[in-house]
């Protein structure tokens, strides 16, 4: 576990609920689990290669493993999309988990539903995949945001 005062321990003490299996259920994530996820995210910054076996060992439970792998894949895919578009791609797993913590794993726009997807405040080609430009979103808010953006482009 992380030492007292570390980045992993600078979190809210409340229990939160997050979507599981792409919205097919809700998982309750306790403070200890949240600290574990942040600890693993911090560990990933120091590793050149991420070994699935080591991640599974560090997170402890199957639920935490599924969550951390899903978020690793999400961040990796978004950084790759940004690089493909020649946009800035500096978001790390630790950055993303801290953003999720800031919004209590809820949609940043409506703050009532669990997040489902990473949203870019400024469109990806212009804003990149950076900690300042990425927020969690639910599908309805993302859809509403896209409709507004299309309307403003006309």
C-alpha positions, 0 to 999 in steps of 0.5 A: 500500500502507499505511504501516508501523505502520498498521492494515493492517499489524497482522496475523498473517503466516501464510497462511490459507484462506478459502471461495470461491464460497460453498463451492465451493472454497478460496482461499489468502490470503497476507499481502499479499492480507490487507493489501490487503483491509484497506487497501481496507476502510480506504479505504471508510471515507473514501468516500461512494460506493463505485465498483466500478471503483476497488475493482477497481483497488485490490485488484489481483486478481480473487480479492481483488475477489470477496472484498472485494465479497462482504464489502461486501455481507455487511456492508451487508445485515446493517446493513440488517437491523439498521436494519429491526429498529430495532437498532444497526447500527455494524459497518463493513467494516473492523471485519468484516475485523478480526474475520475476522483475529482468527479467522483467517477460521475459524468462531468457534465450532468454529475448525476450518472456514472461516466461511461466514456472519456470526453474531450472539452476542446475537440481532440484534433485541437485540444489533444488528450491532456489532463486539462482537456479530458473529462468523464462523460455519460453517453447522453451528455456526450451526445448533447455536446456533439449536437451543440458542437455541430450546430455551432459549426454551421 
